[in-house]
């Protein structure tokens, strides 16, 4: 195999998957508009938030370029080391981080807040790709070992406590196990066991507010002032958008602060209110193209690690998107997961771009490989 | 293993189909929400009639040690309204006109400011006009022009029965400022809430404030309540019982009335503060009800600074009251013994400078007892020189001078106990022996608050335990044992008894109680000397310590000592209730300190 190159040549850029890059940039720019609009209510900081998010986007592009320069092979080779360092970082996060809204998941660095649990998603994906390709989860033992790789970071983020991230890790790991060829009976078995344990988790494992969120998912009028309030108001925001939407900056629900956290968790509600069903449809199409391109890059690759890796990235983006959109129309309970690319948040954007850097790197390697094959034949 | 790769490719296809399928599910959900039920939600958004009303929690009340109320809540009425109903100048003008007609002068800009400041969300209620009485409110509501969307809400108002008498201790509450709102964003404060601004009201804010209640109601198009959706009732804050004795505080205030300064009385064993008077003072009632800017400037800008609590924030040279501390330090360091004597010829020459004794003719030979009794400066100059500045400062640190006493009041000054290092940094000058000489009579680079002086003397009186002064038992801390030698301490105590029985502080002993203490006259670069006296009583079994600092009072012996003597005598003859039983029994026995502690905890 050809040794990965450090230099970043023109032809690498030329063979970039431009459709994927275009979709992502369109999503982030759309998100910046929505953040501007969401922040423009009585918060009066829309411009400031949008500007910060733009800076984060530029920084994220640089990070993506850096990942391309390093190449996915190098990073996959170092996967065990990266995984180990990430676990250490997660272990020390509660010690370094100040308590914000009951959770210690942010580390302040040079004026920016940095969230290790976001970056842990990447190292989990790298680690699992390498591990599952080395030990395919075809036997029950190997399957359990694969689950074990995911269980350690899950326990560490639960300590912060950050149940949302833990859930994302679990779903990513299940998706990757599926992609790595785990027998379906194992997967359904583990999902079935989880479902059977769910009542106990709800009764004993969840905090009062988390239980309340699940209850208001079933009946929002149970607590219209507290947890149910978000659900009701978000549904009103989305529904009142109608087919065409109210137009950019015209959404009343977010401007009047009926919506809580409009620029992060409820960004989709802001988007829906202003751009309507037509805008939402376009948004879903952009995501659909993105999923096709990501998994397509894996399918073209001949490296099993890469196939599993792209599945992990796709499942990650999909799950957060599905949860965030579903939550805003009451299809899913409120968990506070950000909508990928659109929600305000630097750590999330940066880690998504790093993951996409890996996918692009896989894509580029294969197009180079193909052109070589093409010239030879 | 090509079959594995095929399996993987197959799985990737399955995964992609699942993902795309789920997107169709979301699209269906959005279709249902935005198109099928779109009209319903458009109507709901248009009629978003959820309103939130916040009930401020009744604040915890404050009582003195005998249950005398010091801060209570009085019911008044406020006019409430929603931002949506006051969003045009016409609406404001109409409302202002109604108010003015009923004798409440509220201009349109004033109302605008109120709306702007409290605006949180359109469905959150605001307080437009506070502090109305029942008749005023009834009168207003009866007016046909009174906007129907607005409504009265009964609220409490803070009143301080003791007024100026304990204003420096209690402080006051007022509407939360924008800076405080930002600083307390996580504690659930909202614009319009009251917050403790000074004194006990501020230091125990967390306990006193309680938890606000909230009610969610649905209103009709004219803003009238249709039904209540949900409500939480407010929880009253915790009541506080202070160690302060209002009777003693009142007497202290009266004694201090004609002066500018502070008069403090504290339990020598627990550090419980029984009286903490500062003069001049201010009435905290108007501040709690909301004063005009002009009125506020008059109080806050007064050159006499009535809002400064001189007992904890005023820093003064301890002057001769420092000599008792010097004696303890010198005896403990074995710099002097009970028999050491120095000759006072009226002055001491140190490095070509002459340092005079207050008695120009000199005291003759003095030992530590007589030097305390006569307040002989030359004796202490010699002691200071022999001990040296480093050991002196070491003892200052041991008595925690130069740091706050930890009293549960905001704004406490730490004072200064500065040595050669500080002087080098601050003035780029080296330390001279003359500085040490000045130090040894409590002048120069040593400044203390009246409360710090009381604390030092409490330690001398109680056998060497440094107490933490407190106004509420919640702030009680176990006294810190300084491990002083009992015989040496007894010597200083005897010296302090002589001061009153036959020395400079004789005027403190004319009220029928045996007082031990020390006078002080602090040089003041800006005017007449400050007069100090600190004493404890009864001298043979100390119960209370008291300090008087009179700014510009000239002589500690004539002005400050009678105040302390009279206050201590008053306290010992009026010790109330449980205290009296425990205090001095017939044969003069004193309760043990540990019993006293348990009482403090109760």
Interface residues (C-beta under 8 A of the other chain):
Chain A: X42 X136 X175 X178 X179 X180 X181 X223 X224 X225 X235 X236 X237 X238 X239 X240 X241 X242 X243 X252 X253 X256 X257 X258 X272 X276 X277 X280 X281 X284 X287 X288 X291 X292 X295 X298 X299 X302 X304 X307 X308 X310 X311 X314 X315 X318 X322 X325 X326 X329 X330 X331
Chain B: X4 X5 X7 X8 X9 X11 X12 X13 X14 X15 X16 X19 X20 X22 X23 X26 X27 X29 X30 X31 X33 X34 X35 X37 X38 X40 X41 X42 X44 X45 X46 X48 X50 X52 X119 X120 X121 X122 X123 X214 X216 X229 X230 X232
